[in-house]
Amino acid sequence: EGMKVVIAGRPNAGKSSLLNNLVGKESAIVTDIAGTTRDVMREHIHIDGMPLHIIDTAGLREGADEVEKIGIERTFEKIEQSALVLHLIDARSANLKEHAASIREEIALIEEKAHDKQLLILANKSDQGDEGELKAFFGAHEYLAISAKEKHGLEELLEKLKAMYDWKQLAASQSIVTNARHLSALQNSLADILKVKEGLAMEITGDLLSLDIRAALAQLGSIIGEVDVDKDILGAIFGKFCIGK
């Protein structure tokens, strides 16, 4: 399935613009109005064959309304479920000076929530900032200066994403299917199981449910090599040979 990447940060930091640039289309609404993104948005991309699930989240801010608060709670949930967090910060000189204390609190909060994740700070709108100020402000924190609007630094970001792609972690946390036939059998088996689940909710009789259960088991059996005598052996004999006396 690939690596889950969460884009987090304050409203109007440029999260939706970054998402749109990464996926190459206008997926997220981009305006100057704070709080436009109130729920998570997901997009799936490939970088040199590496699959990434990019998740844009609601902006982190105090004084949010009830809907935004729910979105912010979901932001923290997605951070917990992610492998990599891109923390986007408005790096314009005026913003860093005016909101220095709250930005540092935000950095500490994201570091706490992403304590066991890979974390990369993105200094967005850096074309309106000063390189010396950025270095002084972030200090020991690793960061990458970009401009989502002007598309500056995006190639460097893609290279960073490739370097941070954790194959070992993905292999440990996800099942890997390398055979197309096995994948098809698993998908068909899942479809049959979901039919059983729907049937239980509708209180369909057991004899009818057993048909879908048997179909699901047959799909799994085709992977591990179990053979249905009636279907496979006799079916093959009568299907391929002309049986006489």
DRENMI-262286 format. One record per residue: residue number from 1; x, y, z of N, C-alpha, C in turn. Coordinates in steps of 0.001 Angstrom, whole numbers, always signed. Layout:
<sites>
  pos      n_u      n_v      n_w     ca_u     ca_v     ca_w      c_u      c_v      c_w
  NUM        X        Y        Z        X        Y        Z        X        Y        Z
...
</sites>
This chain:
<sites>
  pos      n_u      n_v      n_w     ca_u     ca_v     ca_w      c_u      c_v      c_w
    1     +816    -1203       +0       +0       +0       +0     +854    +1259       +0
    2    +2061    +1143     +489    +2942    +2305     +480    +3004    +3014    +1819
    3    +3733    +4114    +1844    +3973    +4868    +3065    +2948    +5984    +3233
    4    +2407    +6117    +4440    +1448    +7177    +4735    +2199    +8442    +5155
    5    +1915    +9532    +4449    +2577   +10807    +4697    +1516   +11840    +5057
    6    +1623   +12429    +6235     +667   +13433    +6698    +1269   +14826    +6558
    7     +472   +15751    +5990     +863   +17159    +5922     +133   +17880    +7040
    8     +879   +18453    +7987     +273   +19127    +9133     +814   +20553    +9252
    9      +48   +21401    +9928     +481   +22781   +10123     -699   +23699   +10387
   10     -420   +24976   +10576    -1459   +25953   +10858    -2264   +26268    +9596
   11    -3467   +26859    +9760    -4241   +27300    +8592    -3436   +28274    +7732
   12    -3603   +28167    +6442    -2933   +29042    +5471    -1414   +28892    +5441
   13     -914   +27776    +5962     +532   +27529    +5862     +905   +27060    +4464
   14     -106   +26617    +3685     +152   +26161    +2326      +23   +24668    +2149
   15     -649   +23991    +3084     -761   +22529    +3040    -1489   +22053    +1788
   16    -2625   +22695    +1479    -3407   +22261     +316    -2667   +22534     -989
   17    -1929   +23654    -1045    -1133   +23946    -2240      -52   +22896    -2435
   18     +563   +22487    -1332    +1602   +21456    -1417     +995   +20136    -1892
   19     -165   +19758    -1336     -834   +18531    -1772    -1112   +18575    -3268
   20    -1659   +19680    -3746    -1986   +19804    -5171     -739   +19671    -6042
   21     +373   +20253    -5601    +1615   +20170    -6364    +2161   +18744    -6387
   22    +2064   +18042    -5274    +2590   +16682    -5207    +1793   +15730    -6086
   23     +460   +15900    -6116     -367   +14987    -6910     -558   +15460    -8342
   24     -191   +16715    -8616     -267   +17228    -9982    -1653   +17593   -10441
   25    -2566   +17882    -9491    -3911   +18320    -9865    -4516   +19102    -8712
   26    -5606   +19821    -8994    -6265   +20644    -7984    -7215   +19772    -7160
   27    -6661   +19021    -6221    -7488   +18159    -5383    -8110   +18931    -4223
   28    -7317   +19807    -3617    -7766   +20541    -2438    -8096   +21981    -2802
   29    -9083   +22538    -2104    -9458   +23944    -2302    -8396   +24830    -1680
   30    -7928   +25813    -2439    -6903   +26735    -1948    -7479   +28140    -1943
   31    -7588   +28756     -738    -8048   +30136     -609    -7231   +30816     +480
   32    -7454   +32112     +653    -6810   +32858    +1730    -7610   +32788    +3021
   33    -8752   +32078    +2988    -9607   +31968    +4166    -9078   +30859    +5069
   34    -8826   +31173    +6330    -8310   +30179    +7267    -9346   +29109    +7540
   35    -8904   +27872    +7652    -9807   +26774    +7996   -10568   +26198    +6831
   36   -10066   +26377    +5604   -10762   +25829    +4432   -10820   +24302    +4506
   37    -9696   +23669    +4870    -9669   +22211    +5013   -10110   +21849    +6422
   38   -11281   +21194    +6527   -11834   +20863    +7841   -11787   +19366    +8117
   39   -11428   +18588    +7135   -11339   +17146    +7312   -10115   +16671    +6536
   40    -9752   +15423    +6715    -8577   +14903    +6024    -8887   +14668    +4548
   41    -7896   +14898    +3699    -7992   +14587    +2275    -6866   +13632    +1925
   42    -7168   +12639    +1103    -6180   +11620     +766    -5940   +11586     -736
   43    -4674   +11438    -1096    -4302   +11231    -2496    -3199   +10183    -2542
   44    -3147    +9442    -3643    -2156    +8374    -3800    -1245    +8728    -4964
   45      +55    +8758    -4711    +1007    +9088    -5771    +2145    +8069    -5781
   46    +2920    +8073    -6861    +4123    +7249    -6968    +5319    +8149    -7258
   47    +6406    +7897    -6558    +7663    +8588    -6840    +8677    +7522    -7217
   48    +9020    +7462    -8493    +9952    +6444    -8980    +9534    +5043    -8535
   49    +8225    +4760    -8644    +7722    +3442    -8303    +7394    +3236    -6841
   50    +7678    +4227    -5995    +7394    +4102    -4566    +6022    +4699    -4272
   51    +5065    +3902    -3798    +3714    +4419    -3527    +3657    +5217    -2227
   52    +2992    +6361    -2284    +2810    +7209    -1113    +1343    +7590     -983
   53     +829    +7513     +243     -498    +8028     +550     -307    +9398    +1195
   54     -633   +10462     +467     -475   +11822     +973    -1787   +12251    +1615
   55    -1733   +12704    +2866    -2932   +13070    +3610    -2821   +14530    +4036
   56    -3724   +15360    +3520    -3817   +16769    +3911    -4782   +16863    +5079
   57    -4436   +17657    +6105    -5231   +17685    +7332    -5708   +19096    +7657
   58    -6649   +19169    +8606    -7178   +20455    +9045    -6084   +21264    +9738
   59    -6131   +22586    +9562    -5125   +23464   +10159    -5206   +23489   +11674
   60    -4044   +23540   +12320    -3961   +23555   +13786    -4025   +24999   +14274
   61    -5062   +25302   +15059    -5150   +26652   +15623    -6087   +26661   +16811
   62    -5879   +27645   +17683    -6769   +27839   +18821    -7992   +28624   +18366
   63    -9080   +28484   +19113   -10283   +29235   +18787   -11051   +28680   +17607
   64   -10762   +27455   +17207   -11466   +26845   +16080   -12897   +26511   +16477
   65   -13806   +26513   +15495   -15185   +26137   +15789   -15281   +24631   +15966
   66   -16499   +24141   +16266   -16674   +22732   +16592   -16254   +21810   +15444
   67   -16591   +22208   +14211   -16243   +21378   +13060   -14730   +21302   +12905
   68   -14057   +22459   +13025   -12596   +22478   +12906   -11939   +21669   +14017
   69   -12509   +21721   +15228   -11934   +20970   +16343   -11946   +19474   +16057
   70   -13047   +19007   +15453   -13114   +17587   +15074   -12043   +17274   +14035
   71   -11875   +18197   +13066   -10841   +18021   +12042    -9451   +17976   +12643
   72    -9199   +18822   +13657    -7889   +18848   +14316    -7644   +17543   +15071
   73    -8689   +17010   +15732    -8556   +15717   +16411    -8180   +14622   +15411
   74    -8797   +14681   +14233    -8474   +13694   +13201    -7058   +13879   +12673
   75    -6572   +15126   +12673    -5188   +15381   +12278    -4237   +14612   +13174
   76    -4465   +14693   +14485    -3597   +13986   +15433    -3723   +12471   +15267
   77    -4935   +11992   +14960    -5124   +10554   +14717    -4306   +10099   +13507
   78    -4327   +10897   +12440    -3594   +10543   +11231    -2082   +10584   +11458
   79    -1642   +11523   +12289     -213   +11572   +12620     +194   +10273   +13308
   80     -653    +9796   +14226     -366    +8546   +14933     -282    +7362   +13976
   81    -1058    +7402   +12897    -1117    +6285   +11950      -98    +6404   +10812
   82     +622    +7505   +10755    +1509    +7771    +9619    +2903    +7202    +9833
   83    +3674    +7204    +8760    +5091    +6841    +8837    +5964    +8091    +8758
   84    +5427    +9142    +8132    +6192   +10379    +7938    +5250   +11567    +8076
   85    +5712   +12600    +8787    +4936   +13828    +8959    +5700   +14983    +8321
   86    +5022   +15688    +7410    +5567   +16905    +6828    +4930   +18075    +7578
   87    +5721   +18755    +8414    +5208   +19864    +9215    +5459   +21164    +8454
   88    +4379   +21739    +7936    +4477   +22928    +7090    +4350   +24184    +7949
   89    +5295   +25099    +7783    +5307   +26349    +8549    +5406   +27524    +7590
   90    +4588   +28549    +7844    +4643   +29797    +7073    +5924   +30531    +7461
   91    +6900   +30514    +6553    +8239   +31022    +6877    +8468   +32452    +6413
   92    +7409   +33198    +6135    +7591   +34603    +5795    +8187   +35344    +6988
   93    +9073   +36266    +6725    +9774   +36980    +7804    +8799   +37590    +8797
   94    +7756   +38257    +8286    +6788   +38915    +9165    +6072   +37909   +10053
   95    +5736   +36750    +9506    +5020   +35741   +10278    +5904   +35136   +11362
   96    +7163   +34863   +11031    +8078   +34296   +12032    +8291   +35255   +13192
   97    +8342   +36544   +12898    +8548   +37533   +13964    +7294   +37709   +14808
   98    +6134   +37778   +14135    +4885   +38058   +14845    +4399   +36869   +15666
   99    +4609   +35663   +15160    +4068   +34470   +15814    +5159   +33503   +16263
  100    +6321   +34017   +16592    +7464   +33157   +16937    +7142   +32194   +18074
  101    +6532   +32699   +19139    +6269   +31856   +20311    +5281   +30732   +19973
  102    +4176   +31061   +19272    +3171   +30046   +18957    +3711   +29026   +17953
  103    +4594   +29460   +17047    +5184   +28521   +16080    +6082   +27534   +16803
  104    +6863   +28019   +17773    +7734   +27117   +18533    +6907   +26142   +19365
  105    +5777   +26605   +19913    +4878   +25702   +20644    +4309   +24641   +19707
  106    +3988   +25061   +18493    +3452   +24134   +17497    +4488   +23089   +17113
  107    +5742   +23513   +16941    +6821   +22574   +16620    +6959   +21529   +17720
  108    +6900   +21987   +18987    +7008   +21064   +20121    +5829   +20099   +20156
  109    +4617   +20593   +19841    +3426   +19745   +19843    +3514   +18672   +18767
  110    +3908   +19065   +17557    +4013   +18093   +16462    +5104   +17072   +16778
  111    +6219   +17508   +17348    +7284   +16572   +17723    +6780   +15565   +18751
  112    +5944   +16033   +19678    +5383   +15135   +20697    +4444   +14121   +20061
  113    +3561   +14584   +19172    +2597   +13690   +18538    +3276   +12710   +17584
  114    +4383   +13144   +16980    +5096   +12314   +15995    +6395   +11778   +16574
  115    +6387   +11463   +17856    +7634   +11098   +18544    +8320    +9881   +17953
  116    +7542    +8921   +17428    +8147    +7713   +16868    +8036    +7668   +15345
  117    +7759    +8829   +14720    +7620    +8916   +13268    +8791    +9688   +12675
  118    +8954    +9548   +11382    +9880   +10427   +10683    +9215   +11798   +10541
  119    +9987   +12849   +10761    +9424   +14203   +10769   +10320   +15134    +9966
  120    +9703   +15922    +9096   +10442   +16896    +8303    +9701   +18225    +8341
  121   +10387   +19279    +8777    +9817   +20624    +8792   +10013   +21250    +7413
  122    +8939   +21777    +6862    +8996   +22469    +5575    +8736   +23949    +5811
  123    +9744   +24764    +5555    +9604   +26225    +5691    +9017   +26754    +4395
  124    +7683   +26836    +4347    +6988   +27250    +3130    +6971   +28775    +3005
  125    +6739   +29240    +1789    +6732   +30679    +1469    +8092   +31299    +1778
  126    +9134   +30467    +1668   +10489   +30934    +1999   +10994   +31968    +1005
  127   +10312   +32073     -165   +10695   +33107    -1126   +10386   +34503     -575
  128    +9566   +34572     +474    +9244   +35843    +1112    +9932   +35965    +2468
  129   +10933   +35123    +2666   +11671   +35151    +3924   +13148   +35402    +3687
  130   +13917   +35221    +4738   +15359   +35456    +4680   +16071   +34195    +5144
  131   +17057   +33743    +4365   +17749   +32488    +4673   +18424   +32538    +6036
  132   +19046   +33671    +6351   +19711   +33805    +7647   +18720   +33747    +8798
  133   +17563   +34388    +8619   +16524   +34357    +9648   +16007   +32936    +9861
  134   +15841   +32197    +8756   +15353   +30825    +8856   +16323   +29962    +9670
  135   +17607   +30063    +9360   +18613   +29275   +10077   +18627   +29620   +11561
  136   +18513   +30898   +11866   +18518   +31332   +13262   +17253   +30872   +13983
  137   +16122   +30928   +13291   +14851   +30580   +13927   +14769   +29086   +14217
  138   +15105   +28241   +13233   +14953   +26802   +13404   +16114   +26172   +14158
  139   +17254   +26804   +14174   +18367   +26312   +14962   +18743   +24883   +14616
  140   +18649   +24001   +15624   +19060   +22608   +15443   +18015   +21777   +14697
  141   +16821   +22326   +14504   +15776   +21584   +13803   +16103   +21489   +12308
  142   +16049   +20268   +11773   +16256   +20108   +10339   +15031   +20642    +9599
  143   +15257   +21389    +8547   +14135   +21919    +7768   +14533   +22007    +6303
  144   +13514   +22141    +5459   +13723   +22308    +4027   +12929   +23527    +3589
  145   +13601   +24494    +2974   +12949   +25716    +2508   +12288   +25456    +1155
  146   +10979   +25742    +1087   +10246   +25539     -160    +9281   +26703     -394
  147    +8683   +26721    -1565    +7560   +27610    -1852    +6570   +26800    -2689
  148    +5481   +26351    -2034    +4496   +25530    -2741    +3846   +26313    -3876
  149    +3610   +27599    -3650    +2956   +28422    -4666    +3847   +28615    -5879
  150    +5124   +28915    -5640    +6070   +29158    -6733    +6766   +27887    -7192
  151    +6484   +26769    -6500    +7058   +25460    -6827    +8579   +25433    -6683
  152    +9069   +26189    -5716   +10499   +26165    -5413   +10781   +25081    -4366
  153   +11855   +24342    -4563   +12274   +23350    -3580   +11505   +22043    -3639
  154   +10585   +21900    -4586    +9781   +20678    -4641   +10598   +19474    -5114
  155   +11561   +19718    -6017   +12421   +18609    -6453   +13252   +18094    -5279
  156   +13754   +19033    -4466   +14510   +18618    -3275   +13611   +17848    -2306
  157   +12349   +18272    -2210   +11412   +17571    -1327   +11180   +16143    -1812
  158   +11003   +15962    -3115   +10805   +14613    -3656   +12012   +13724    -3383
  159   +13211   +14302    -3501   +14417   +13533    -3199   +14457   +13155    -1713
  160   +14014   +14075     -859   +13950   +13790     +577   +12969   +12659     +857
  161   +11813   +12710     +199   +10808   +11669     +395   +11339   +10302      -19
  162   +12068   +10270    -1129   +12654    +9000    -1573   +13676    +8480     -559
  163   +14472    +9407      -17   +15492    +9010     +951   +14867    +8529    +2260
  164   +13704    +9081    +2606   +13054    +8739    +3868   +12097    +7568    +3734
  165   +11973    +7036    +2522   +11054    +5919    +2296   +11568    +4695    +3038
  166   +10818    +4242    +4020   +11273    +3182    +4918   +10730    +1825    +4467
  167   +11477    +1143    +3599   +11034     -161    +3094   +10934    -1189    +4218
  168   +11900    -1171    +5149   +11896    -2170    +6217   +10675    -2016    +7111
  169   +10334     -759    +7439    +9173     -519    +8294    +7896     -944    +7590
  170    +7813     -662    +6294    +6632    -1037    +5531    +6504    -2553    +5444
  171    +7625    -3220    +5217    +7604    -4678    +5106    +7183    -5318    +6426
  172    +7566    -4690    +7542    +7227    -5240    +8853    +5764    -5001    +9211
  173    +5168    -3912    +8690    +3814    -3533    +9106    +2743    -3917    +8090
  174    +3130    -4292    +6874    +2153    -4594    +5846    +2428    -5962    +5231
  175    +1355    -6602    +4791    +1504    -7866    +4069    +1852    -7551    +2617
  176    +2825    -8265    +2078    +3262    -8027     +706    +2831    -9193     -172
  177    +2061    -8910    -1204    +1597    -9927    -2145    +2313    -9701    -3473
  178    +3085   -10671    -3905    +3901   -10502    -5111    +3332   -11231    -6321
  179    +2240   -11982    -6100    +1660   -12779    -7182     +298   -12208    -7547
  180      +93   -11898    -8829    -1159   -11276    -9271    -2357   -12193    -9024
  181    -2173   -13494    -9212    -3274   -14443    -8987    -3662   -14465    -7516
  182    -2657   -14441    -6627    -2934   -14427    -5194    -3683   -13152    -4802
  183    -3267   -12024    -5376    -3934   -10754    -5075    -5400   -10821    -5490
  184    -5653   -11354    -6675    -7026   -11483    -7164    -7855   -12384    -6251
  185    -7247   -13493    -5803    -7952   -14425    -4917    -8278   -13767    -3581
  186    -7338   -12985    -3039    -7573   -12286    -1775    -8690   -11255    -1917
  187    -8684   -10531    -3021    -9724    -9529    -3252   -11091   -10187    -3401
  188   -11142   -11311    -4129   -12408   -12023    -4295   -12897   -12607    -2979
  189   -11953   -13118    -2182   -12315   -13673     -883   -12879   -12590      +24
  190   -12242   -11421      +14   -12731   -10296     +815   -14143    -9894     +391
  191   -14382    -9880     -921   -15716    -9526    -1427   -16764   -10510     -910
  192   -16407   -11794     -891   -17340   -12810     -392   -17585   -12638    +1105
  193   -16528   -12323    +1855   -16663   -12122    +3305   -17555   -10920    +3600
  194   -17412    -9867    +2812   -18258    -8684    +2999   -19720    -9002    +2696
  195   -19955    -9896    +1738   -21324   -10338    +1457   -21911   -11061    +2674
  196   -21072   -11885    +3325   -21516   -12596    +4526   -21860   -11593    +5631
  197   -21007   -10579    +5775   -21249    -9555    +6800   -22572    -8830    +6546
  198   -22810    -8478    +5293   -24071    -7823    +4937   -25247    -8766    +5176
  199   -25061   -10041    +4842   -26123   -11022    +5041   -26479   -11198    +6507
  200   -25472   -11185    +7381   -25724   -11295    +8823   -26550   -10108    +9311
  201   -26203    -8910    +8813   -26936    -7709    +9210   -28391    -7771    +8737
  202   -28601    -8434    +7595   -29962    -8560    +7038   -30677    -9805    +7544
  203   -30013   -10582    +8425   -30577   -11792    +9023   -30960   -12842    +7974
  204   -30086   -12961    +6971   -30281   -13998    +5958   -29969   -15360    +6582
  205   -30651   -16393    +6143   -30486   -17720    +6738   -29082   -18277    +6527
  206   -28700   -19154    +7450   -27347   -19688    +7445   -26978   -20480    +6219
  207   -27965   -21221    +5658   -27649   -22033    +4488   -27260   -21168    +3296
  208   -27846   -19971    +3199   -27469   -19068    +2117   -26131   -18395    +2404
  209   -25912   -18047    +3670   -24626   -17437    +4035   -23479   -18406    +3782
  210   -23738   -19696    +3990   -22670   -20680    +3828   -22138   -20729    +2404
  211   -22961   -20343    +1432   -22500   -20333      +45   -21364   -19324     -130
  212   -21538   -18118     +427   -20485   -17091     +326   -19279   -17451    +1185
  213   -19529   -18092    +2346   -18407   -18519    +3196   -17558   -19549    +2455
  214   -18228   -20514    +1811   -17497   -21540    +1066   -16736   -20923     -105
  215   -17347   -19911     -754   -16668   -19241    -1868   -15415   -18520    -1386
  216   -15503   -17890     -211   -14338   -17199     +353   -13229   -18189     +685
  217   -13616   -19330    +1291   -12632   -20357    +1636   -11986   -20947     +386
  218   -12772   -21097     -659   -12230   -21656    -1900   -11175   -20726    -2489
  219   -11433   -19414    -2429   -10449   -18450    -2932    -9153   -18541    -2137
  220    -9259   -18625     -809    -8054   -18750      +26    -7371   -20094     -214
  221    -8174   -21136     -419    -7608   -22462     -691    -6805   -22496    -1964
  222    -7203   -21672    -2940    -6454   -21644    -4204    -5058   -21058    -4013
  223    -4862   -20306    -2934    -3541   -19717    -2662    -2626   -20728    -1981
  224    -3180   -21428     -986    -2320   -22326     -190    -2262   -23735     -757
  225    -2960   -23969    -1894    -2818   -25243    -2574    -3814   -26306    -2208
  226    -4864   -25952    -1447    -5904   -26938    -1153    -6677   -27255    -2431
  227    -7057   -28511    -2579    -7737   -28951    -3798    -9133   -29448    -3453
  228   -10105   -28965    -4175   -11476   -29441    -4051   -11638   -30618    -5015
  229   -11786   -31828    -4479   -11808   -33040    -5309   -12892   -32968    -6372
  230   -14097   -32664    -5931   -15219   -32643    -6877   -14988   -31625    -7979
  231   -14606   -30449    -7584   -14505   -29356    -8562   -13257   -29467    -9424
  232   -12106   -29721    -8781   -10838   -29625    -9500   -10469   -30914   -10241
  233   -10432   -32035    -9524    -9962   -33273   -10149   -10986   -33824   -11142
  234   -12214   -34035   -10659   -13230   -34572   -11565   -13557   -33583   -12672
  235   -13562   -32303   -12339   -13838   -31289   -13357   -12787   -31296   -14440
  236   -11521   -31473   -14043   -10437   -31499   -15020   -10514   -32734   -15889
  237   -10843   -33886   -15283   -10924   -35141   -16036   -12015   -35076   -17096
  238   -13201   -34701   -16667   -14331   -34677   -17610   -14239   -33508   -18571
  239   -13504   -32492   -18177   -13375   -31339   -19049   -12345   -31530   -20140
  240   -11320   -32355   -19884   -10236   -32493   -20840   -10216   -33835   -21577
  241   -10908   -34830   -21038   -10843   -36179   -21638   -12247   -36656   -22031
  242   -12272   -37480   -23052   -13514   -38116   -23449   -13595   -39464   -22723
  243   -14494   -39573   -21744   -14566   -40781   -20946   -15534   -41774   -21598
  244   -15012   -42969   -21932   -15838   -44009   -22567   -16375   -44958   -21522
  245   -16233   -46219   -21814   -16729   -47243   -20899   -15957   -47205   -19584
</sites>
